[in-house]
Amino acid sequence: MLKNVKFETSVYDYKNLIKTDKAQIVLVGKSNVGKSSFINAISNQKKLAKVGQTPGKTRSINYYNVNNEFYIVDLPGYGYSTMSDAEKVKINKLIDTYISKTPQIKYIYFLVDIRNNPSENDRQMYEWLLSKNIPFSIIATKADKIAKTKIEEYTKNISKKLFAKEEILPFSSDKKINIDTVCNEILNIVY
């Protein structure tokens, strides 16, 4: 588990991005993929990140300060939202500006739901990540929702649909599947 994780701020406009030298670990994924649950799990807190009942609620970049040494940064989800086109453009600009103007980004976790075929949005996100030259890996959330014997089959399916060469790590916030693996990896990246 990561120690001393605190919510620091939400940023809705790229002009307000945090200026810091601290390393940043970034989370991207669809609106209801489980990013908030992921943050709560790796920080061993139940209510640090608000788990929304409605997909697409998060329209800000949320910074979580870890032990005053680095940040976990949650980007707005994509896909399900009922946002207007103008709001989508604003959020895309916010995300693009954040990624292109933040050299402190050390790693990106791309979260996908293990139960679903990757969508066109997921494929676009994967291609976009490849184009950014920032190290990343793919995490298949909600692994507790399928039979253990099916996990390998489902992760292979995600690889095939995304044309991904990266190994896909099954993860469950509820059953704590691979939480230690992720936490150790984050600490190795940052330190």
Buried (B, 14 or more C-beta within 10 A) or exposed (E): EBEEBEBBEEBEEBEEBBEBEBBBBBBBBBBBBBBBBBBBBBBBBEEBBEBBEEBBBBBBBBBBBBEEBBBBBBBBBBBBBEBEEEBBEBBEEBBEBBBEEBEBBBBBBBBBBBEBEBBEBBBEBBEBBBEEEBEBBBBBBBBBEBEEEEBEEBBEBBBEBBEBEBEBBBBBBEEEBBBEEBBEBBBEEBE
